[in-house]
Amino acid sequence: MKQEKIGLGMISLIGVAMAITGVLKIVGAEEAAKGFGNDMAPYILAVIEFIIAALITIPKRRLLGIILAASYIGGIIAFSWLHEGELPIVGVVLNIILYVGTVLYRPSLMNNSIENSPV
């Protein structure tokens, strides 16, 4: 039970990070739009981040939020690496926190046995 709470705390950190960066994208949208080259891009990304944060907070939708967060953070890593030419340390750290938190929260995801699959 303690392991599950630690995992949930780590996943919640990712949800909070998504919500905060979503707010920052809306607050600084004019400056961010110059970097993206599209006026609507910061708003679209902020909405996606808010959706991910909301899904992470809803217990029955948490795994969907985790999958979307992992995909979104993967995009952060790819963008940092390919377009900005820098090491994507923040994205990698966020993904590590997300993956470790997910395994602690739901250890059954690490079980490779097909017999225990709900499908």
C-alpha positions in Angstrom: 0.0 0.0 0.0 2.8 2.4 0.8 4.4 1.6 -2.5 1.2 2.5 -4.3 1.0 5.8 -2.5 4.6 6.7 -3.5 3.8 5.8 -7.1 0.7 7.9 -7.0 2.7 10.8 -5.6 5.2 10.5 -8.5 2.4 10.4 -11.1 0.7 13.3 -9.4 3.9 15.3 -9.8 3.7 14.8 -13.5 0.1 15.9 -13.5 1.0 19.1 -11.6 3.9 19.7 -14.0 1.5 19.4 -16.9 -1.0 21.8 -15.3 1.7 24.4 -14.5 3.2 24.3 -17.9 -0.2 24.6 -19.5 -0.9 27.8 -17.4 2.5 29.2 -18.4 1.8 28.5 -22.1 -1.4 30.5 -21.8 0.1 33.4 -19.8 3.1 33.7 -22.1 1.3 32.8 -25.3 2.6 35.7 -27.3 6.2 34.9 -26.6 5.7 31.2 -27.1 3.9 31.7 -30.4 7.0 33.3 -31.8 9.0 30.3 -30.9 6.4 27.9 -32.4 5.7 29.9 -35.5 2.0 29.5 -35.1 -0.3 31.8 -33.0 -2.6 28.9 -31.9 0.1 26.4 -31.0 0.6 27.4 -27.3 -3.1 27.3 -26.7 -3.5 23.8 -28.3 -0.6 22.5 -26.3 -2.0 24.0 -23.1 -5.3 22.3 -23.7 -3.6 19.0 -24.3 -1.6 19.4 -21.1 -4.8 20.3 -19.1 -6.5 17.2 -20.5 -3.6 15.0 -19.4 -3.5 16.6 -16.0 -7.3 16.1 -15.6 -7.1 12.4 -16.7 -4.3 11.8 -14.2 -6.5 13.1 -11.4 -9.5 10.9 -12.2 -8.8 7.4 -10.8 -10.7 5.4 -13.5 -8.9 7.3 -16.3 -5.5 7.5 -14.7 -3.8 4.9 -17.0 -5.1 6.8 -20.0 -3.6 10.0 -18.6 -0.3 8.1 -18.0 -0.2 6.8 -21.6 -0.9 10.3 -23.0 1.7 11.9 -20.6 4.3 9.4 -21.7 3.6 10.2 -25.4 3.5 13.9 -24.8 6.8 13.8 -22.9 8.3 11.7 -25.7 7.4 14.5 -28.0 9.1 17.0 -25.7 12.3 14.8 -25.8 12.2 14.6 -29.6 11.6 18.3 -30.1 14.4 19.3 -27.7 16.8 16.9 -29.3 16.0 17.5 -33.0 14.9 21.1 -33.2 16.7 22.8 -30.3 19.9 20.7 -30.5 20.2 20.2 -26.8 20.1 17.3 -24.5 16.5 16.6 -23.4 17.4 16.2 -19.7 14.0 17.6 -18.4 12.0 15.4 -20.6 14.0 12.3 -19.7 13.7 13.1 -16.0 10.0 13.6 -16.3 9.6 10.3 -18.2 11.7 8.4 -15.6 9.5 9.8 -12.8 6.4 8.8 -14.7 7.5 5.3 -15.5 8.9 4.6 -12.0 5.7 6.0 -10.5 3.5 3.9 -12.8 5.3 0.7 -11.9 5.1 1.5 -8.2 1.4 2.5 -8.5 0.4 -0.6 -10.5 3.1 -3.3 -10.3 0.9 -5.7 -12.4 2.0 -3.7 -15.5 5.4 -5.2 -15.2 4.0 -8.7 -15.4 4.8 -10.1 -18.8 2.5 -13.1 -18.5 -0.3 -13.2 -21.0 -2.3 -15.4 -18.6 -3.0 -12.5 -16.3 -4.0 -10.1 -19.1 -7.6 -8.7 -18.7 -8.2 -8.9 -22.4 
